[in-house]
Amino acid sequence: MDLLKTLGLNPLIVLIQMGGFLLTYFILRALLWKPVGDVIDRRAGEWKASEAEIDRTKEEGEALRADYAARMAVIERQAYDRLTALVREGVSSRADALVRAQEAAAKQVLEAQAEIRAERDRALREAGPSVDALARQAAARVMGGRE
């Protein structure tokens, strides 16, 4: 106690100040620090939830992108297969058309040759007696002219 008096401190005032400090501490803890701490904790939880939502959304986006890429690959392959089939069909149709055209041309050539033969034969039949008569006249002149 002599020390307190030497320092000029009244023990009653020191006890009152200690009580006031403790009372202020508990009041501040109850009315300020706890609510502020709760807000900070709540915001930290919201932040973590937001981060988790962002991660989940990123994963969903990656999954959707992978699904889209896989579907596009399938669609591109189907389109390529269809195009290849159409090209094959076109080549086949072209070849068939060429064969038909060649067959038609060959048939027309044969028909034309047959028509030419028929015309020649008809002309020979019609001209046969005339040619014989002309040949006889020519022979007679040749023979007659030498005699």
Chimera marker file (.cmm) of the C-alpha trace (Angstrom):
<marker_set name="trace">
<marker id="1" x="0.000" y="0.000" z="0.000" r="1" g="1" b="0" radius="0.5"/>
<marker id="2" x="2.880" y="2.272" z="0.632" r="1" g="1" b="0" radius="0.5"/>
<marker id="3" x="3.823" y="1.835" z="-2.939" r="1" g="1" b="0" radius="0.5"/>
<marker id="4" x="0.378" y="2.991" z="-4.074" r="1" g="1" b="0" radius="0.5"/>
<marker id="5" x="0.637" y="6.058" z="-1.890" r="1" g="1" b="0" radius="0.5"/>
<marker id="6" x="4.169" y="6.696" z="-3.102" r="1" g="1" b="0" radius="0.5"/>
<marker id="7" x="2.919" y="6.539" z="-6.685" r="1" g="1" b="0" radius="0.5"/>
<marker id="8" x="-0.013" y="8.724" z="-5.783" r="1" g="1" b="0" radius="0.5"/>
<marker id="9" x="-2.631" y="6.109" z="-6.508" r="1" g="1" b="0" radius="0.5"/>
<marker id="10" x="-5.761" y="5.609" z="-4.516" r="1" g="1" b="0" radius="0.5"/>
<marker id="11" x="-6.592" y="1.880" z="-4.281" r="1" g="1" b="0" radius="0.5"/>
<marker id="12" x="-10.305" y="2.588" z="-4.459" r="1" g="1" b="0" radius="0.5"/>
<marker id="13" x="-9.874" y="4.587" z="-7.660" r="1" g="1" b="0" radius="0.5"/>
<marker id="14" x="-7.679" y="1.842" z="-9.128" r="1" g="1" b="0" radius="0.5"/>
<marker id="15" x="-10.399" y="-0.734" z="-8.348" r="1" g="1" b="0" radius="0.5"/>
<marker id="16" x="-13.089" y="1.516" z="-9.821" r="1" g="1" b="0" radius="0.5"/>
<marker id="17" x="-10.988" y="2.058" z="-12.936" r="1" g="1" b="0" radius="0.5"/>
<marker id="18" x="-10.382" y="-1.678" z="-13.245" r="1" g="1" b="0" radius="0.5"/>
<marker id="19" x="-14.105" y="-2.295" z="-12.876" r="1" g="1" b="0" radius="0.5"/>
<marker id="20" x="-14.851" y="0.423" z="-15.442" r="1" g="1" b="0" radius="0.5"/>
<marker id="21" x="-12.316" y="-1.086" z="-17.809" r="1" g="1" b="0" radius="0.5"/>
<marker id="22" x="-13.815" y="-4.572" z="-17.412" r="1" g="1" b="0" radius="0.5"/>
<marker id="23" x="-17.332" y="-3.185" z="-17.801" r="1" g="1" b="0" radius="0.5"/>
<marker id="24" x="-16.284" y="-1.263" z="-20.950" r="1" g="1" b="0" radius="0.5"/>
<marker id="25" x="-14.560" y="-4.358" z="-22.266" r="1" g="1" b="0" radius="0.5"/>
<marker id="26" x="-17.659" y="-6.578" z="-21.813" r="1" g="1" b="0" radius="0.5"/>
<marker id="27" x="-19.985" y="-3.910" z="-23.217" r="1" g="1" b="0" radius="0.5"/>
<marker id="28" x="-17.751" y="-3.389" z="-26.260" r="1" g="1" b="0" radius="0.5"/>
<marker id="29" x="-17.401" y="-7.108" z="-26.709" r="1" g="1" b="0" radius="0.5"/>
<marker id="30" x="-21.168" y="-7.625" z="-26.561" r="1" g="1" b="0" radius="0.5"/>
<marker id="31" x="-22.237" y="-4.587" z="-28.567" r="1" g="1" b="0" radius="0.5"/>
<marker id="32" x="-19.368" y="-4.003" z="-31.007" r="1" g="1" b="0" radius="0.5"/>
<marker id="33" x="-16.785" y="-6.715" z="-31.362" r="1" g="1" b="0" radius="0.5"/>
<marker id="34" x="-19.172" y="-9.686" z="-31.418" r="1" g="1" b="0" radius="0.5"/>
<marker id="35" x="-21.557" y="-8.159" z="-33.997" r="1" g="1" b="0" radius="0.5"/>
<marker id="36" x="-18.642" y="-6.964" z="-36.111" r="1" g="1" b="0" radius="0.5"/>
<marker id="37" x="-16.999" y="-10.387" z="-35.795" r="1" g="1" b="0" radius="0.5"/>
<marker id="38" x="-20.286" y="-12.044" z="-36.759" r="1" g="1" b="0" radius="0.5"/>
<marker id="39" x="-20.561" y="-9.785" z="-39.831" r="1" g="1" b="0" radius="0.5"/>
<marker id="40" x="-16.971" y="-10.577" z="-40.764" r="1" g="1" b="0" radius="0.5"/>
<marker id="41" x="-17.590" y="-14.316" z="-40.284" r="1" g="1" b="0" radius="0.5"/>
<marker id="42" x="-20.828" y="-14.144" z="-42.295" r="1" g="1" b="0" radius="0.5"/>
<marker id="43" x="-19.092" y="-12.263" z="-45.107" r="1" g="1" b="0" radius="0.5"/>
<marker id="44" x="-16.235" y="-14.765" z="-45.055" r="1" g="1" b="0" radius="0.5"/>
<marker id="45" x="-18.796" y="-17.573" z="-45.334" r="1" g="1" b="0" radius="0.5"/>
<marker id="46" x="-20.518" y="-15.781" z="-48.197" r="1" g="1" b="0" radius="0.5"/>
<marker id="47" x="-17.158" y="-15.299" z="-49.863" r="1" g="1" b="0" radius="0.5"/>
<marker id="48" x="-16.353" y="-18.995" z="-49.538" r="1" g="1" b="0" radius="0.5"/>
<marker id="49" x="-19.824" y="-19.885" z="-50.829" r="1" g="1" b="0" radius="0.5"/>
<marker id="50" x="-19.302" y="-17.524" z="-53.767" r="1" g="1" b="0" radius="0.5"/>
<marker id="51" x="-15.932" y="-19.093" z="-54.487" r="1" g="1" b="0" radius="0.5"/>
<marker id="52" x="-17.500" y="-22.550" z="-54.348" r="1" g="1" b="0" radius="0.5"/>
<marker id="53" x="-20.295" y="-21.382" z="-56.688" r="1" g="1" b="0" radius="0.5"/>
<marker id="54" x="-17.718" y="-19.906" z="-59.067" r="1" g="1" b="0" radius="0.5"/>
<marker id="55" x="-15.741" y="-23.156" z="-59.038" r="1" g="1" b="0" radius="0.5"/>
<marker id="56" x="-18.919" y="-25.168" z="-59.614" r="1" g="1" b="0" radius="0.5"/>
<marker id="57" x="-19.936" y="-22.858" z="-62.467" r="1" g="1" b="0" radius="0.5"/>
<marker id="58" x="-16.474" y="-23.167" z="-64.004" r="1" g="1" b="0" radius="0.5"/>
<marker id="59" x="-16.688" y="-26.949" z="-63.801" r="1" g="1" b="0" radius="0.5"/>
<marker id="60" x="-20.151" y="-26.880" z="-65.387" r="1" g="1" b="0" radius="0.5"/>
<marker id="61" x="-18.830" y="-24.574" z="-68.102" r="1" g="1" b="0" radius="0.5"/>
<marker id="62" x="-15.911" y="-26.898" z="-68.781" r="1" g="1" b="0" radius="0.5"/>
<marker id="63" x="-18.255" y="-29.892" z="-68.869" r="1" g="1" b="0" radius="0.5"/>
<marker id="64" x="-20.579" y="-28.058" z="-71.266" r="1" g="1" b="0" radius="0.5"/>
<marker id="65" x="-17.633" y="-27.022" z="-73.424" r="1" g="1" b="0" radius="0.5"/>
<marker id="66" x="-16.360" y="-30.602" z="-73.538" r="1" g="1" b="0" radius="0.5"/>
<marker id="67" x="-19.870" y="-31.851" z="-74.370" r="1" g="1" b="0" radius="0.5"/>
<marker id="68" x="-20.197" y="-29.199" z="-77.075" r="1" g="1" b="0" radius="0.5"/>
<marker id="69" x="-16.810" y="-30.150" z="-78.535" r="1" g="1" b="0" radius="0.5"/>
<marker id="70" x="-17.767" y="-33.837" z="-78.532" r="1" g="1" b="0" radius="0.5"/>
<marker id="71" x="-21.116" y="-33.123" z="-80.189" r="1" g="1" b="0" radius="0.5"/>
<marker id="72" x="-19.482" y="-30.868" z="-82.763" r="1" g="1" b="0" radius="0.5"/>
<marker id="73" x="-16.964" y="-33.610" z="-83.541" r="1" g="1" b="0" radius="0.5"/>
<marker id="74" x="-19.822" y="-36.076" z="-84.074" r="1" g="1" b="0" radius="0.5"/>
<marker id="75" x="-21.722" y="-33.569" z="-86.237" r="1" g="1" b="0" radius="0.5"/>
<marker id="76" x="-18.615" y="-32.775" z="-88.275" r="1" g="1" b="0" radius="0.5"/>
<marker id="77" x="-17.953" y="-36.495" z="-88.781" r="1" g="1" b="0" radius="0.5"/>
<marker id="78" x="-21.566" y="-37.063" z="-89.862" r="1" g="1" b="0" radius="0.5"/>
<marker id="79" x="-21.373" y="-34.113" z="-92.247" r="1" g="1" b="0" radius="0.5"/>
<marker id="80" x="-18.109" y="-35.453" z="-93.668" r="1" g="1" b="0" radius="0.5"/>
<marker id="81" x="-19.633" y="-38.917" z="-94.091" r="1" g="1" b="0" radius="0.5"/>
<marker id="82" x="-22.728" y="-37.460" z="-95.785" r="1" g="1" b="0" radius="0.5"/>
<marker id="83" x="-20.609" y="-35.335" z="-98.079" r="1" g="1" b="0" radius="0.5"/>
<marker id="84" x="-18.432" y="-38.311" z="-98.942" r="1" g="1" b="0" radius="0.5"/>
<marker id="85" x="-21.533" y="-40.408" z="-99.672" r="1" g="1" b="0" radius="0.5"/>
<marker id="86" x="-22.956" y="-37.637" z="-101.860" r="1" g="1" b="0" radius="0.5"/>
<marker id="87" x="-19.681" y="-37.368" z="-103.758" r="1" g="1" b="0" radius="0.5"/>
<marker id="88" x="-19.588" y="-41.148" z="-104.224" r="1" g="1" b="0" radius="0.5"/>
<marker id="89" x="-23.203" y="-41.089" z="-105.367" r="1" g="1" b="0" radius="0.5"/>
<marker id="90" x="-22.446" y="-38.241" z="-107.767" r="1" g="1" b="0" radius="0.5"/>
<marker id="91" x="-19.444" y="-40.070" z="-109.194" r="1" g="1" b="0" radius="0.5"/>
<marker id="92" x="-21.519" y="-43.232" z="-109.518" r="1" g="1" b="0" radius="0.5"/>
<marker id="93" x="-24.378" y="-41.329" z="-111.177" r="1" g="1" b="0" radius="0.5"/>
<marker id="94" x="-21.916" y="-39.660" z="-113.528" r="1" g="1" b="0" radius="0.5"/>
<marker id="95" x="-20.381" y="-43.015" z="-114.409" r="1" g="1" b="0" radius="0.5"/>
<marker id="96" x="-23.842" y="-44.509" z="-114.958" r="1" g="1" b="0" radius="0.5"/>
<marker id="97" x="-24.826" y="-41.548" z="-117.123" r="1" g="1" b="0" radius="0.5"/>
<marker id="98" x="-21.614" y="-41.919" z="-119.132" r="1" g="1" b="0" radius="0.5"/>
<marker id="99" x="-22.260" y="-45.629" z="-119.630" r="1" g="1" b="0" radius="0.5"/>
<marker id="100" x="-25.853" y="-44.942" z="-120.706" r="1" g="1" b="0" radius="0.5"/>
<marker id="101" x="-24.687" y="-42.180" z="-123.055" r="1" g="1" b="0" radius="0.5"/>
<marker id="102" x="-22.013" y="-44.439" z="-124.549" r="1" g="1" b="0" radius="0.5"/>
<marker id="103" x="-24.541" y="-47.236" z="-124.979" r="1" g="1" b="0" radius="0.5"/>
<marker id="104" x="-27.004" y="-44.830" z="-126.612" r="1" g="1" b="0" radius="0.5"/>
<marker id="105" x="-24.262" y="-43.487" z="-128.903" r="1" g="1" b="0" radius="0.5"/>
<marker id="106" x="-23.187" y="-47.019" z="-129.846" r="1" g="1" b="0" radius="0.5"/>
<marker id="107" x="-26.822" y="-47.935" z="-130.534" r="1" g="1" b="0" radius="0.5"/>
<marker id="108" x="-27.247" y="-44.829" z="-132.702" r="1" g="1" b="0" radius="0.5"/>
<marker id="109" x="-24.041" y="-45.669" z="-134.597" r="1" g="1" b="0" radius="0.5"/>
<marker id="110" x="-25.263" y="-49.228" z="-135.207" r="1" g="1" b="0" radius="0.5"/>
<marker id="111" x="-28.668" y="-47.932" z="-136.307" r="1" g="1" b="0" radius="0.5"/>
<marker id="112" x="-27.009" y="-45.406" z="-138.631" r="1" g="1" b="0" radius="0.5"/>
<marker id="113" x="-24.744" y="-48.113" z="-140.070" r="1" g="1" b="0" radius="0.5"/>
<marker id="114" x="-27.739" y="-50.380" z="-140.625" r="1" g="1" b="0" radius="0.5"/>
<marker id="115" x="-29.636" y="-47.503" z="-142.254" r="1" g="1" b="0" radius="0.5"/>
<marker id="116" x="-26.646" y="-46.743" z="-144.501" r="1" g="1" b="0" radius="0.5"/>
<marker id="117" x="-26.414" y="-50.426" z="-145.517" r="1" g="1" b="0" radius="0.5"/>
<marker id="118" x="-30.132" y="-50.496" z="-146.227" r="1" g="1" b="0" radius="0.5"/>
<marker id="119" x="-29.872" y="-47.291" z="-148.307" r="1" g="1" b="0" radius="0.5"/>
<marker id="120" x="-26.877" y="-48.691" z="-150.186" r="1" g="1" b="0" radius="0.5"/>
<marker id="121" x="-28.647" y="-51.980" z="-150.865" r="1" g="1" b="0" radius="0.5"/>
<marker id="122" x="-31.790" y="-50.140" z="-152.001" r="1" g="1" b="0" radius="0.5"/>
<marker id="123" x="-29.730" y="-47.837" z="-154.205" r="1" g="1" b="0" radius="0.5"/>
<marker id="124" x="-27.925" y="-50.845" z="-155.687" r="1" g="1" b="0" radius="0.5"/>
<marker id="125" x="-31.233" y="-52.616" z="-156.311" r="1" g="1" b="0" radius="0.5"/>
<marker id="126" x="-32.736" y="-49.565" z="-157.918" r="1" g="1" b="0" radius="0.5"/>
<marker id="127" x="-29.614" y="-48.708" z="-159.878" r="1" g="1" b="0" radius="0.5"/>
<marker id="128" x="-28.818" y="-52.319" z="-160.773" r="1" g="1" b="0" radius="0.5"/>
<marker id="129" x="-30.775" y="-52.509" z="-164.060" r="1" g="1" b="0" radius="0.5"/>
<marker id="130" x="-29.647" y="-49.017" z="-165.050" r="1" g="1" b="0" radius="0.5"/>
<marker id="131" x="-26.035" y="-49.823" z="-164.298" r="1" g="1" b="0" radius="0.5"/>
<marker id="132" x="-26.306" y="-53.035" z="-166.313" r="1" g="1" b="0" radius="0.5"/>
<marker id="133" x="-27.770" y="-51.133" z="-169.221" r="1" g="1" b="0" radius="0.5"/>
<marker id="134" x="-25.115" y="-48.439" z="-168.989" r="1" g="1" b="0" radius="0.5"/>
<marker id="135" x="-22.400" y="-51.059" z="-168.750" r="1" g="1" b="0" radius="0.5"/>
<marker id="136" x="-23.749" y="-52.775" z="-171.854" r="1" g="1" b="0" radius="0.5"/>
<marker id="137" x="-23.940" y="-49.515" z="-173.715" r="1" g="1" b="0" radius="0.5"/>
<marker id="138" x="-20.418" y="-48.610" z="-172.687" r="1" g="1" b="0" radius="0.5"/>
<marker id="139" x="-19.188" y="-52.038" z="-173.643" r="1" g="1" b="0" radius="0.5"/>
<marker id="140" x="-21.020" y="-51.817" z="-176.926" r="1" g="1" b="0" radius="0.5"/>
<marker id="141" x="-19.451" y="-48.466" z="-177.692" r="1" g="1" b="0" radius="0.5"/>
<marker id="142" x="-16.039" y="-49.699" z="-176.774" r="1" g="1" b="0" radius="0.5"/>
<marker id="143" x="-16.549" y="-52.804" z="-178.827" r="1" g="1" b="0" radius="0.5"/>
<marker id="144" x="-18.303" y="-50.955" z="-181.492" r="1" g="1" b="0" radius="0.5"/>
<marker id="145" x="-15.692" y="-48.299" z="-181.726" r="1" g="1" b="0" radius="0.5"/>
<marker id="146" x="-12.897" y="-50.831" z="-182.229" r="1" g="1" b="0" radius="0.5"/>
<marker id="147" x="-14.627" y="-52.792" z="-184.872" r="1" g="1" b="0" radius="0.5"/>
<link id1="1" id2="2" r="1" g="1" b="0" radius="0.2"/>
<link id1="2" id2="3" r="1" g="1" b="0" radius="0.2"/>
<link id1="3" id2="4" r="1" g="1" b="0" radius="0.2"/>
<link id1="4" id2="5" r="1" g="1" b="0" radius="0.2"/>
<link id1="5" id2="6" r="1" g="1" b="0" radius="0.2"/>
<link id1="6" id2="7" r="1" g="1" b="0" radius="0.2"/>
<link id1="7" id2="8" r="1" g="1" b="0" radius="0.2"/>
<link id1="8" id2="9" r="1" g="1" b="0" radius="0.2"/>
<link id1="9" id2="10" r="1" g="1" b="0" radius="0.2"/>
<link id1="10" id2="11" r="1" g="1" b="0" radius="0.2"/>
<link id1="11" id2="12" r="1" g="1" b="0" radius="0.2"/>
<link id1="12" id2="13" r="1" g="1" b="0" radius="0.2"/>
<link id1="13" id2="14" r="1" g="1" b="0" radius="0.2"/>
<link id1="14" id2="15" r="1" g="1" b="0" radius="0.2"/>
<link id1="15" id2="16" r="1" g="1" b="0" radius="0.2"/>
<link id1="16" id2="17" r="1" g="1" b="0" radius="0.2"/>
<link id1="17" id2="18" r="1" g="1" b="0" radius="0.2"/>
<link id1="18" id2="19" r="1" g="1" b="0" radius="0.2"/>
<link id1="19" id2="20" r="1" g="1" b="0" radius="0.2"/>
<link id1="20" id2="21" r="1" g="1" b="0" radius="0.2"/>
<link id1="21" id2="22" r="1" g="1" b="0" radius="0.2"/>
<link id1="22" id2="23" r="1" g="1" b="0" radius="0.2"/>
<link id1="23" id2="24" r="1" g="1" b="0" radius="0.2"/>
<link id1="24" id2="25" r="1" g="1" b="0" radius="0.2"/>
<link id1="25" id2="26" r="1" g="1" b="0" radius="0.2"/>
<link id1="26" id2="27" r="1" g="1" b="0" radius="0.2"/>
<link id1="27" id2="28" r="1" g="1" b="0" radius="0.2"/>
<link id1="28" id2="29" r="1" g="1" b="0" radius="0.2"/>
<link id1="29" id2="30" r="1" g="1" b="0" radius="0.2"/>
<link id1="30" id2="31" r="1" g="1" b="0" radius="0.2"/>
<link id1="31" id2="32" r="1" g="1" b="0" radius="0.2"/>
<link id1="32" id2="33" r="1" g="1" b="0" radius="0.2"/>
<link id1="33" id2="34" r="1" g="1" b="0" radius="0.2"/>
<link id1="34" id2="35" r="1" g="1" b="0" radius="0.2"/>
<link id1="35" id2="36" r="1" g="1" b="0" radius="0.2"/>
<link id1="36" id2="37" r="1" g="1" b="0" radius="0.2"/>
<link id1="37" id2="38" r="1" g="1" b="0" radius="0.2"/>
<link id1="38" id2="39" r="1" g="1" b="0" radius="0.2"/>
<link id1="39" id2="40" r="1" g="1" b="0" radius="0.2"/>
<link id1="40" id2="41" r="1" g="1" b="0" radius="0.2"/>
<link id1="41" id2="42" r="1" g="1" b="0" radius="0.2"/>
<link id1="42" id2="43" r="1" g="1" b="0" radius="0.2"/>
<link id1="43" id2="44" r="1" g="1" b="0" radius="0.2"/>
<link id1="44" id2="45" r="1" g="1" b="0" radius="0.2"/>
<link id1="45" id2="46" r="1" g="1" b="0" radius="0.2"/>
<link id1="46" id2="47" r="1" g="1" b="0" radius="0.2"/>
<link id1="47" id2="48" r="1" g="1" b="0" radius="0.2"/>
<link id1="48" id2="49" r="1" g="1" b="0" radius="0.2"/>
<link id1="49" id2="50" r="1" g="1" b="0" radius="0.2"/>
<link id1="50" id2="51" r="1" g="1" b="0" radius="0.2"/>
<link id1="51" id2="52" r="1" g="1" b="0" radius="0.2"/>
<link id1="52" id2="53" r="1" g="1" b="0" radius="0.2"/>
<link id1="53" id2="54" r="1" g="1" b="0" radius="0.2"/>
<link id1="54" id2="55" r="1" g="1" b="0" radius="0.2"/>
<link id1="55" id2="56" r="1" g="1" b="0" radius="0.2"/>
<link id1="56" id2="57" r="1" g="1" b="0" radius="0.2"/>
<link id1="57" id2="58" r="1" g="1" b="0" radius="0.2"/>
<link id1="58" id2="59" r="1" g="1" b="0" radius="0.2"/>
<link id1="59" id2="60" r="1" g="1" b="0" radius="0.2"/>
<link id1="60" id2="61" r="1" g="1" b="0" radius="0.2"/>
<link id1="61" id2="62" r="1" g="1" b="0" radius="0.2"/>
<link id1="62" id2="63" r="1" g="1" b="0" radius="0.2"/>
<link id1="63" id2="64" r="1" g="1" b="0" radius="0.2"/>
<link id1="64" id2="65" r="1" g="1" b="0" radius="0.2"/>
<link id1="65" id2="66" r="1" g="1" b="0" radius="0.2"/>
<link id1="66" id2="67" r="1" g="1" b="0" radius="0.2"/>
<link id1="67" id2="68" r="1" g="1" b="0" radius="0.2"/>
<link id1="68" id2="69" r="1" g="1" b="0" radius="0.2"/>
<link id1="69" id2="70" r="1" g="1" b="0" radius="0.2"/>
<link id1="70" id2="71" r="1" g="1" b="0" radius="0.2"/>
<link id1="71" id2="72" r="1" g="1" b="0" radius="0.2"/>
<link id1="72" id2="73" r="1" g="1" b="0" radius="0.2"/>
<link id1="73" id2="74" r="1" g="1" b="0" radius="0.2"/>
<link id1="74" id2="75" r="1" g="1" b="0" radius="0.2"/>
<link id1="75" id2="76" r="1" g="1" b="0" radius="0.2"/>
<link id1="76" id2="77" r="1" g="1" b="0" radius="0.2"/>
<link id1="77" id2="78" r="1" g="1" b="0" radius="0.2"/>
<link id1="78" id2="79" r="1" g="1" b="0" radius="0.2"/>
<link id1="79" id2="80" r="1" g="1" b="0" radius="0.2"/>
<link id1="80" id2="81" r="1" g="1" b="0" radius="0.2"/>
<link id1="81" id2="82" r="1" g="1" b="0" radius="0.2"/>
<link id1="82" id2="83" r="1" g="1" b="0" radius="0.2"/>
<link id1="83" id2="84" r="1" g="1" b="0" radius="0.2"/>
<link id1="84" id2="85" r="1" g="1" b="0" radius="0.2"/>
<link id1="85" id2="86" r="1" g="1" b="0" radius="0.2"/>
<link id1="86" id2="87" r="1" g="1" b="0" radius="0.2"/>
<link id1="87" id2="88" r="1" g="1" b="0" radius="0.2"/>
<link id1="88" id2="89" r="1" g="1" b="0" radius="0.2"/>
<link id1="89" id2="90" r="1" g="1" b="0" radius="0.2"/>
<link id1="90" id2="91" r="1" g="1" b="0" radius="0.2"/>
<link id1="91" id2="92" r="1" g="1" b="0" radius="0.2"/>
<link id1="92" id2="93" r="1" g="1" b="0" radius="0.2"/>
<link id1="93" id2="94" r="1" g="1" b="0" radius="0.2"/>
<link id1="94" id2="95" r="1" g="1" b="0" radius="0.2"/>
<link id1="95" id2="96" r="1" g="1" b="0" radius="0.2"/>
<link id1="96" id2="97" r="1" g="1" b="0" radius="0.2"/>
<link id1="97" id2="98" r="1" g="1" b="0" radius="0.2"/>
<link id1="98" id2="99" r="1" g="1" b="0" radius="0.2"/>
<link id1="99" id2="100" r="1" g="1" b="0" radius="0.2"/>
<link id1="100" id2="101" r="1" g="1" b="0" radius="0.2"/>
<link id1="101" id2="102" r="1" g="1" b="0" radius="0.2"/>
<link id1="102" id2="103" r="1" g="1" b="0" radius="0.2"/>
<link id1="103" id2="104" r="1" g="1" b="0" radius="0.2"/>
<link id1="104" id2="105" r="1" g="1" b="0" radius="0.2"/>
<link id1="105" id2="106" r="1" g="1" b="0" radius="0.2"/>
<link id1="106" id2="107" r="1" g="1" b="0" radius="0.2"/>
<link id1="107" id2="108" r="1" g="1" b="0" radius="0.2"/>
<link id1="108" id2="109" r="1" g="1" b="0" radius="0.2"/>
<link id1="109" id2="110" r="1" g="1" b="0" radius="0.2"/>
<link id1="110" id2="111" r="1" g="1" b="0" radius="0.2"/>
<link id1="111" id2="112" r="1" g="1" b="0" radius="0.2"/>
<link id1="112" id2="113" r="1" g="1" b="0" radius="0.2"/>
<link id1="113" id2="114" r="1" g="1" b="0" radius="0.2"/>
<link id1="114" id2="115" r="1" g="1" b="0" radius="0.2"/>
<link id1="115" id2="116" r="1" g="1" b="0" radius="0.2"/>
<link id1="116" id2="117" r="1" g="1" b="0" radius="0.2"/>
<link id1="117" id2="118" r="1" g="1" b="0" radius="0.2"/>
<link id1="118" id2="119" r="1" g="1" b="0" radius="0.2"/>
<link id1="119" id2="120" r="1" g="1" b="0" radius="0.2"/>
<link id1="120" id2="121" r="1" g="1" b="0" radius="0.2"/>
<link id1="121" id2="122" r="1" g="1" b="0" radius="0.2"/>
<link id1="122" id2="123" r="1" g="1" b="0" radius="0.2"/>
<link id1="123" id2="124" r="1" g="1" b="0" radius="0.2"/>
<link id1="124" id2="125" r="1" g="1" b="0" radius="0.2"/>
<link id1="125" id2="126" r="1" g="1" b="0" radius="0.2"/>
<link id1="126" id2="127" r="1" g="1" b="0" radius="0.2"/>
<link id1="127" id2="128" r="1" g="1" b="0" radius="0.2"/>
<link id1="128" id2="129" r="1" g="1" b="0" radius="0.2"/>
<link id1="129" id2="130" r="1" g="1" b="0" radius="0.2"/>
<link id1="130" id2="131" r="1" g="1" b="0" radius="0.2"/>
<link id1="131" id2="132" r="1" g="1" b="0" radius="0.2"/>
<link id1="132" id2="133" r="1" g="1" b="0" radius="0.2"/>
<link id1="133" id2="134" r="1" g="1" b="0" radius="0.2"/>
<link id1="134" id2="135" r="1" g="1" b="0" radius="0.2"/>
<link id1="135" id2="136" r="1" g="1" b="0" radius="0.2"/>
<link id1="136" id2="137" r="1" g="1" b="0" radius="0.2"/>
<link id1="137" id2="138" r="1" g="1" b="0" radius="0.2"/>
<link id1="138" id2="139" r="1" g="1" b="0" radius="0.2"/>
<link id1="139" id2="140" r="1" g="1" b="0" radius="0.2"/>
<link id1="140" id2="141" r="1" g="1" b="0" radius="0.2"/>
<link id1="141" id2="142" r="1" g="1" b="0" radius="0.2"/>
<link id1="142" id2="143" r="1" g="1" b="0" radius="0.2"/>
<link id1="143" id2="144" r="1" g="1" b="0" radius="0.2"/>
<link id1="144" id2="145" r="1" g="1" b="0" radius="0.2"/>
<link id1="145" id2="146" r="1" g="1" b="0" radius="0.2"/>
<link id1="146" id2="147" r="1" g="1" b="0" radius="0.2"/>
</marker_set>
